[in-house]
Amino acid sequence: MDIGSTIRAVRKRKQITIAQLSEGTGLSKGFISNMENNNTSPSISTLQTVAQFLGIPLPYLLLEKNQRMGVIRKNEREITTHNKGKLKVEHLTSKGGLRMKRVEIPPGVSTAEGHAHQGEEVHLVLEGKVFAQQGEDSYILEEGDSFSWNASVPHFVKNIGDEPAVVLIAQHTDMELEDTL
C-alpha cells in the first residue's frame, strides 16, 4: 500500500506545504515527510486527521492505485466488430467483472441468435427500435426503453427500425469478462 505517495500527491495538488499540513494536523514536519516517503506507518487516527485536513475521505487513502477511478477517453476506446463487421461495439469502461459498452446495430442486423454466456446484462436503447428476445419472452423496444436478463439463457437483439439502433449495455459476471456481446 502506498499511502504516503497518495498523501503527497493530494497535498501538492491542493498546493499545501508540509509546514501547513503540520500546523493544521499537529503532526511534526519530520513525521509528515517520513509518512509521505512510506518510512512510517501512520495509525488510522492519524490518517483520519490528515484526510480531514486535506478534505478527502479516509477510504481514498487506503485504495490501491488499480482500485481508483479509471478513465477512458472517447478517442481511446477499444472498438470491435461482430457479425462479420456489421455490429460496432465500443468498449466504454470496465471494473472487475463489470463492463459497459455501446453497440451500434444497422437496420435489419441482429446479434447472433441463441447467443448465451455467463453473467447478467442490462440494456438501454439510446437510439432506434429493436426487437429483444430471450427464450419465450420478446419485446419491441424504442429509445429510452430498457431491459435486462440473465445472459446464460440464449438471447438476441435485432434492429427492426429504418435507422441504426444504439444500445448501451452493462454486463456483470463474477469473473473477469471475456469479450461477449
WOZIZI-V253803 format. One record per pair of residues at least 12 apart in sequence whose ideal C-beta (glycine too) atoms are under 6 Angstrom apart, sorted by the first residue. I is the first residue (numbers start at 0). J is the second residue. Records with the same first field share a line. If there is no record, write none. Layout:
# WOZIZI-V253803
I=J ; J
This chain:
# WOZIZI-V253803
2=60
3=34 ; 35 ; 36 ; 37
5=60
6=35
7=35
9=53 ; 55
17=31
23=52
24=48 ; 49 ; 52
46=60
71=92
76=89 ; 90
77=90
81=180
85=105 ; 108
86=104
87=103
88=100 ; 102
89=101
96=171 ; 172 ; 173 ; 174
97=171
98=170 ; 176
99=169
100=168
101=167
102=166
103=163 ; 165
104=158 ; 164
105=163
106=158 ; 161
108=158
109=155 ; 157
110=155 ; 156 ; 180
112=155
113=153
114=155
115=151 ; 153
116=150 ; 179
117=151 ; 172
118=150 ; 170 ; 171 ; 172
119=149 ; 171
120=148 ; 150 ; 168 ; 170
121=147 ; 169
122=146 ; 166 ; 168
123=145 ; 167
124=140 ; 142 ; 144 ; 166
125=165 ; 167
126=142 ; 165
127=158 ; 160 ; 162 ; 164
128=141 ; 159 ; 160
129=156 ; 158 ; 164
130=157 ; 159
131=146 ; 156
132=155
133=148 ; 152 ; 154
134=152
